[in-house]
Amino acid sequence: MLSSSSSSMSNSSSSSTQPPISEDPETRNWLDLPRDVTLTILLKLGSIEILNNAQRVCTQWRTISYDPAMWHTINMRNSYDPYEMQFDYLEKMCRHAIDRSRGNLVDITLERYCSDDLLTYITDSTNHLQRMRLLSCNDISEEGMIKAAKKLPLLEELDITISNLSKDALEVIGHCCPLLKSLKFNMQVCGHPQFASDDEAFAIAQTMPNLRHLQLFGNKLTNDGVLAILDGCPHLESLDIRQCFNVCLDGSLRKRCAEEIKDFRNPNAPTDDYEFDPEFDYEFDTAFDYEFDPEFHYDDYSSGISDTVVCDVEDYLGLL
């Protein structure tokens, strides 16, 4: 049996051989992550954040930001303050993102600043577009949308929320986009009674037989328009006609909607999950300048971290 002194010495010797516990937690170098992991992380930032900030962090992130796989989806909606960025600056940034996709763009989201020229640039740059969201893009004309629709044969999802487009554009979209399965054609709800019109509803019913999902928030359609859609779109699974106050769901129409549509939102259904304020006009003062330098090089920074650098806006086009 060991004596108490021997046991104490043994415990002391054992504890002295254990490595000291570091007070500082182990730090990870983000540059050591595998390339595909870094690419996945950057994709979660959104296109504006990548172009404006992430690609300026270090040379490695900048190199990854030029990978066409980064630009199969372009989301130019999030992470910007419209009071600080001019719309022409955002359009330049969007064109640069499209160029980086090298013709492989399949999904794009734009908000407020899309023009006919930018829409043409998008459709001329890719033959693979499957999903497009045009949110509050009131500068897009009827002719511009019709021209674009003729170049979108693979389009499956289209969101046109709060715009100046009419049935004419919808008819061309229906004829030229036979694979279209999801359509959102939402209006700005007026605070006073709207005149009734089934023009858009009839255009959808007559040209989009393969629709599965349809949202017509704030539309002017009537019961006749709803009936036309039910007849013309036999595969419809969800129909959202919230705030469509010219629709009066009588017994037969209500029954048919309940029996044929899995997810039906009636005109008076809650709007809590609707992501826009349809009664609010977006008007922004764009008098502020914002510079974007897509070609700034970081190779001279041994630390791999850049200082904040901007270029003169007049030099922008010369850098592309």
C-alpha positions as CSV (number, residue, x, y, z in Angstrom):
1,M,0.0,0.0,0.0
2,L,1.3,3.4,-0.9
3,S,1.8,6.0,1.8
4,S,-0.1,9.2,1.7
5,S,3.0,11.1,0.9
6,S,3.8,8.8,-2.0
7,S,0.3,9.1,-3.3
8,S,0.5,12.9,-3.1
9,M,3.8,12.9,-5.0
10,S,2.3,10.7,-7.7
11,N,-0.8,12.9,-8.1
12,S,1.5,15.9,-8.3
13,S,3.7,14.3,-10.9
14,S,0.6,13.3,-13.0
15,S,-0.8,16.8,-12.9
16,S,2.5,18.3,-13.9
17,T,2.6,16.3,-17.1
18,Q,-0.8,17.5,-18.3
19,P,-0.6,20.3,-20.9
20,P,-1.7,23.7,-19.6
21,I,-5.2,24.8,-20.6
22,S,-5.1,27.7,-23.0
23,E,-7.0,30.8,-21.9
24,D,-7.6,31.8,-25.5
25,P,-10.1,29.7,-27.5
26,E,-8.7,28.2,-30.7
27,T,-9.2,30.5,-33.6
28,R,-10.0,29.3,-37.2
29,N,-8.5,30.8,-40.2
30,W,-11.3,31.2,-42.7
31,L,-8.8,31.0,-45.6
32,D,-8.2,27.3,-44.6
33,L,-11.7,26.3,-45.4
34,P,-12.2,24.1,-48.6
35,R,-13.1,26.2,-51.6
36,D,-16.6,24.6,-52.0
37,V,-17.4,25.4,-48.4
38,T,-16.3,29.0,-48.8
39,L,-18.4,29.3,-52.0
40,T,-21.5,28.0,-50.2
41,I,-21.0,30.5,-47.3
42,L,-20.6,33.4,-49.7
43,L,-23.7,32.4,-51.6
44,K,-25.8,33.1,-48.5
45,L,-24.8,36.8,-48.5
46,G,-26.7,37.9,-51.6
47,S,-25.3,39.4,-54.8
48,I,-25.0,43.0,-53.6
49,E,-23.1,42.0,-50.4
50,I,-20.7,39.9,-52.4
51,L,-19.9,42.6,-54.9
52,N,-19.8,45.4,-52.4
53,N,-18.0,43.8,-49.5
54,A,-17.2,40.1,-49.5
55,Q,-15.0,40.2,-52.6
56,R,-12.9,43.0,-51.0
57,V,-12.0,40.9,-48.0
58,C,-9.0,39.0,-49.5
59,T,-7.6,37.7,-52.8
60,Q,-9.0,34.2,-52.3
61,W,-12.5,35.4,-51.7
62,R,-12.2,37.7,-54.7
63,T,-11.1,34.8,-56.9
64,I,-14.0,32.7,-55.7
65,S,-16.4,35.6,-56.5
66,Y,-15.5,35.2,-60.1
67,D,-16.6,31.6,-60.2
68,P,-19.7,31.4,-62.6
69,A,-21.3,29.0,-60.0
70,M,-21.6,32.0,-57.7
71,W,-23.9,33.7,-60.2
72,H,-26.4,31.0,-61.3
73,T,-28.7,32.9,-58.9
74,I,-28.5,36.7,-58.7
75,N,-30.4,38.4,-55.8
76,M,-30.2,42.2,-56.2
77,R,-32.9,42.8,-53.6
78,N,-31.4,42.5,-50.2
79,S,-28.7,44.3,-48.2
80,Y,-28.8,47.8,-49.7
81,D,-30.1,51.1,-48.6
82,P,-31.9,52.8,-51.6
83,Y,-31.2,56.2,-50.0
84,E,-27.5,55.6,-50.5
85,M,-27.3,53.9,-53.9
86,Q,-28.4,55.4,-57.2
87,F,-30.5,53.2,-59.4
88,D,-28.0,53.5,-62.3
89,Y,-25.3,52.3,-59.9
90,L,-27.4,49.2,-59.0
91,E,-28.0,48.5,-62.7
92,K,-24.3,48.6,-63.4
93,M,-23.7,46.2,-60.6
94,C,-26.4,43.9,-61.9
95,R,-24.9,43.9,-65.4
96,H,-21.5,43.0,-63.9
97,A,-23.0,40.1,-61.9
98,I,-24.7,38.8,-65.1
99,D,-21.4,38.9,-66.9
100,R,-19.8,36.8,-64.2
101,S,-22.5,34.1,-64.7
102,R,-21.1,33.5,-68.3
103,G,-24.5,32.7,-69.7
104,N,-25.5,30.3,-66.9
105,L,-28.0,32.5,-65.0
106,V,-31.1,30.6,-64.0
107,D,-32.7,32.8,-61.3
108,I,-32.8,36.6,-60.8
109,T,-34.5,38.9,-58.4
110,L,-34.6,42.7,-59.0
111,E,-36.4,45.4,-57.1
112,R,-37.4,48.9,-58.2
113,Y,-34.6,49.8,-60.6
114,C,-35.1,47.4,-63.5
115,S,-35.4,49.1,-66.9
116,D,-36.2,47.8,-70.4
117,D,-32.5,48.0,-71.3
118,L,-31.5,45.9,-68.3
119,L,-34.3,43.4,-69.0
120,T,-33.0,43.0,-72.6
121,Y,-29.4,42.6,-71.2
122,I,-30.6,39.8,-69.0
123,T,-32.5,37.9,-71.7
124,D,-29.7,38.4,-74.2
125,S,-27.1,37.0,-71.7
126,T,-28.7,33.6,-70.9
127,N,-30.8,30.9,-72.4
128,H,-31.4,29.1,-69.1
129,L,-33.5,31.5,-67.0
130,Q,-36.1,29.6,-65.0
131,R,-37.1,32.0,-62.3
132,M,-37.5,35.8,-62.4
133,R,-38.8,38.2,-59.8
134,L,-39.5,41.9,-60.8
135,L,-40.6,43.7,-57.7
136,S,-41.9,47.3,-58.0
137,C,-40.1,47.7,-61.3
138,N,-42.4,50.4,-62.7
139,D,-39.9,51.4,-65.4
140,I,-40.5,48.3,-67.3
141,S,-42.8,49.0,-70.2
142,E,-45.3,46.8,-71.9
143,E,-43.1,46.5,-75.0
144,G,-40.0,45.8,-72.9
145,M,-41.7,42.9,-71.1
146,I,-43.1,41.5,-74.3
147,K,-39.7,41.5,-75.9
148,A,-38.1,39.8,-72.9
149,A,-40.8,37.1,-72.7
150,K,-40.1,36.0,-76.2
151,K,-36.6,35.0,-75.1
152,L,-37.7,33.0,-72.0
153,P,-38.8,29.6,-73.2
154,L,-37.6,27.8,-70.1
155,L,-39.2,30.2,-67.5
156,E,-41.1,28.3,-64.8
157,E,-41.6,30.9,-62.1
158,L,-42.5,34.6,-62.6
159,D,-43.2,37.2,-60.0
160,I,-44.4,40.6,-61.2
161,T,-45.4,42.5,-58.0
162,I,-46.7,46.1,-58.3
163,S,-46.1,47.1,-61.9
164,N,-47.6,48.9,-64.8
165,L,-48.1,45.8,-67.0
166,S,-51.4,44.7,-68.4
167,K,-53.1,41.8,-70.1
168,D,-51.1,42.3,-73.3
169,A,-47.8,41.3,-71.6
170,L,-49.5,38.4,-69.8
171,E,-50.8,37.0,-73.1
172,V,-47.3,37.0,-74.6
173,I,-45.8,35.5,-71.5
174,G,-48.4,32.7,-71.6
175,H,-47.7,32.0,-75.2
176,C,-43.9,32.2,-75.1
177,C,-43.3,30.5,-71.7
178,P,-45.1,27.2,-72.0
179,L,-43.3,25.7,-68.9
180,L,-44.6,28.5,-66.6
181,K,-45.9,26.8,-63.4
182,S,-45.9,29.7,-60.9
183,L,-47.2,33.3,-61.5
184,K,-47.5,36.2,-59.1
185,F,-49.1,39.2,-60.7
186,N,-49.9,41.5,-57.8
187,M,-51.3,45.0,-57.7
188,Q,-51.2,47.9,-55.3
189,V,-54.4,47.9,-53.4
190,C,-56.3,51.1,-53.5
191,G,-58.0,52.6,-50.4
192,H,-61.3,53.1,-52.4
193,P,-63.5,50.7,-54.4
194,Q,-61.8,49.6,-57.6
195,F,-63.5,49.3,-61.0
196,A,-63.9,45.7,-62.1
197,S,-61.9,44.1,-64.9
198,D,-61.3,40.5,-65.8
199,D,-58.8,41.3,-68.5
200,E,-55.7,39.8,-66.7
201,A,-57.7,36.8,-65.4
202,F,-58.9,36.0,-68.9
203,A,-55.4,36.3,-70.3
204,I,-54.0,33.9,-67.7
205,A,-56.9,31.5,-68.2
206,Q,-56.5,31.4,-72.0
207,T,-52.7,31.1,-72.2
208,M,-51.3,29.4,-69.1
209,P,-52.9,25.9,-68.8
210,N,-49.9,24.5,-66.9
211,L,-50.0,26.8,-63.9
212,R,-49.8,25.2,-60.5
213,H,-49.5,28.3,-58.4
214,L,-51.2,31.7,-59.0
215,Q,-51.2,34.8,-56.8
216,L,-53.3,37.8,-57.9
217,F,-53.1,40.0,-54.7
218,G,-55.2,43.2,-55.1
219,N,-56.5,42.3,-58.6
220,K,-59.6,43.8,-60.1
221,L,-61.1,40.5,-61.3
222,T,-64.6,39.4,-60.6
223,N,-66.3,36.0,-60.1
224,D,-66.2,35.5,-63.9
225,G,-62.4,35.9,-63.8
226,V,-62.1,33.3,-61.0
227,L,-64.3,30.9,-62.9
228,A,-62.3,31.4,-66.1
229,I,-59.0,30.6,-64.2
230,L,-60.5,27.5,-62.7
231,D,-61.6,26.3,-66.2
232,G,-58.4,27.3,-68.0
233,C,-55.9,26.2,-65.4
234,P,-56.9,22.6,-64.5
235,H,-53.6,21.8,-62.7
236,L,-53.9,24.7,-60.3
237,E,-52.9,23.8,-56.7
238,S,-52.8,27.2,-55.0
239,L,-54.8,30.3,-55.7
240,D,-54.3,33.6,-53.8
241,I,-56.9,36.3,-54.4
242,R,-56.5,38.2,-51.2
243,Q,-57.7,41.9,-51.4
244,C,-59.6,41.2,-54.6
245,F,-62.8,42.8,-53.4
246,N,-64.7,42.6,-56.6
247,V,-65.0,38.8,-56.0
248,C,-68.0,37.7,-54.1
249,L,-67.7,34.1,-53.1
250,D,-71.2,32.7,-53.4
251,G,-72.1,29.2,-52.5
252,S,-71.3,27.5,-55.8
253,L,-68.0,29.4,-56.4
254,R,-66.8,28.9,-52.9
255,K,-67.5,25.2,-53.1
256,R,-65.7,24.8,-56.3
257,C,-62.6,26.7,-55.0
258,A,-62.6,24.5,-51.9
259,E,-62.9,21.3,-53.9
260,E,-60.4,22.0,-56.7
261,I,-57.7,24.2,-55.0
262,K,-55.6,22.7,-52.2
263,D,-54.4,26.1,-50.9
264,F,-57.0,28.8,-51.5
265,R,-56.8,32.3,-50.1
266,N,-60.1,34.2,-50.3
267,P,-60.3,38.0,-50.6
268,N,-60.7,38.6,-46.9
269,A,-58.0,36.2,-45.7
270,P,-55.3,37.6,-43.4
271,T,-52.3,39.3,-45.1
272,D,-49.8,38.9,-42.2
273,D,-47.5,36.7,-44.3
274,Y,-47.6,38.9,-47.4
275,E,-44.1,40.4,-47.8
276,F,-45.0,43.8,-49.2
277,D,-47.1,46.7,-48.1
278,P,-49.3,47.0,-51.2
279,E,-50.7,50.4,-50.1
280,F,-47.3,52.0,-50.0
281,D,-45.6,53.8,-52.9
282,Y,-41.8,53.4,-52.9
283,E,-40.3,56.8,-53.7
284,F,-36.7,57.2,-52.9
285,D,-34.4,60.2,-53.2
286,T,-31.5,58.9,-55.3
287,A,-29.4,62.0,-55.2
288,F,-26.5,60.3,-53.4
289,D,-23.6,58.9,-55.3
290,Y,-22.2,55.5,-54.6
291,E,-19.1,54.1,-56.3
292,F,-18.5,50.5,-57.2
293,D,-15.1,49.2,-58.3
294,P,-15.4,45.6,-59.8
295,E,-11.7,45.4,-60.7
296,F,-9.8,46.4,-57.6
297,H,-6.8,44.2,-57.0
298,Y,-5.6,43.0,-53.6
299,D,-2.4,41.3,-54.5
300,D,-0.2,44.0,-52.9
301,Y,-1.8,43.4,-49.5
302,S,0.4,40.8,-47.7
303,S,-2.2,40.5,-44.9
304,G,-4.9,39.5,-47.4
305,I,-7.2,42.2,-45.9
306,S,-7.9,45.3,-47.9
307,D,-8.6,48.8,-46.9
308,T,-11.8,50.4,-48.1
309,V,-11.2,51.5,-51.7
310,V,-13.6,53.2,-54.1
311,C,-13.1,54.6,-57.6
312,D,-14.5,57.6,-59.3
313,V,-17.9,56.7,-60.8
314,E,-16.8,58.1,-64.2
315,D,-14.1,55.5,-64.4
316,Y,-16.4,52.6,-63.7
317,L,-17.3,51.8,-67.3
318,G,-13.6,51.9,-68.3
319,L,-12.9,49.1,-65.7
320,L,-15.2,46.5,-67.2
